[in-house]
Amino acid sequence: MFGLRGMYFTDIVALKDAEFKHNDFNTKDPYLDIFNDGEKYIIHRRVKTKNSANDDLIIRLDKTIPYLISQTKRLFEITHKGRGIISENPLALFDYDLTDNIKHKNIWDVYGRRVKKLLGYSYQTARKTYNTFATELEVSNTIRDILLGHAPQSINERHYINRRTIKISEKVQQAHTEILEDFKFDDLASLLYLKMLFYVTDDDKKDARELIKKVVSKD
């Protein structure tokens, strides 16, 4: 959730509808052309602001995020076997109707309670922490709002600032990179991924050998 800019439960589920891009943005649009840089991205509209004028989030998929999604899905296939809610989309966890509030609540509540009991935090902490790191790095209010998918806050920004320029887009991506680096996201995500491998098959563990070498070398 932190690596995806503090997504909430609903946003994680809505990844099934996100658009995946890899060097195939519309090059006729200079705003999008900067993203044809060899990196992988998802274009995601926050569920909370789906019907508002908020901009879509263009989030770079750092190498550890697909690993975490894939491994989390394998674990969910064990804990949710036979429920038919696992997404076939390689970059999504679940595929169910978000308007089914009972199903949504049943799926997530048990994890929310356990995380709260174990760590004393809620899942929403990821979003707060992401915003806190951005603030500590002195990321401007405008860039923070874009990172988090917030609408313009002031009248001046709503009517007189174009948030879709090349320089602003570059600042957004730079800020995202700096936040992840300051949080040590890659190292923590790699360690989490290795921990998750204890609960899957030996064949899966073989796939992580290169990642283990990288983590050990960093230590």
Secondary structure by P-SEA (a helix, b strand, c coil): ccccccccaaaaaacccbbbbcccccccccccccccccbbbbbbcccccccccbbbbbccccaaaaaaaaaaaaaaaaaacccccccccccccccccccaaaaaaaacaaaaaaaaaacccccaaaaaaaaaaaaaacccaaaaaaaacccccccccccccccccaaaaaaaaaaaaaaaaaaaaaaaaaaaaaaacccccaaaaaaaaaaaaaaaaac
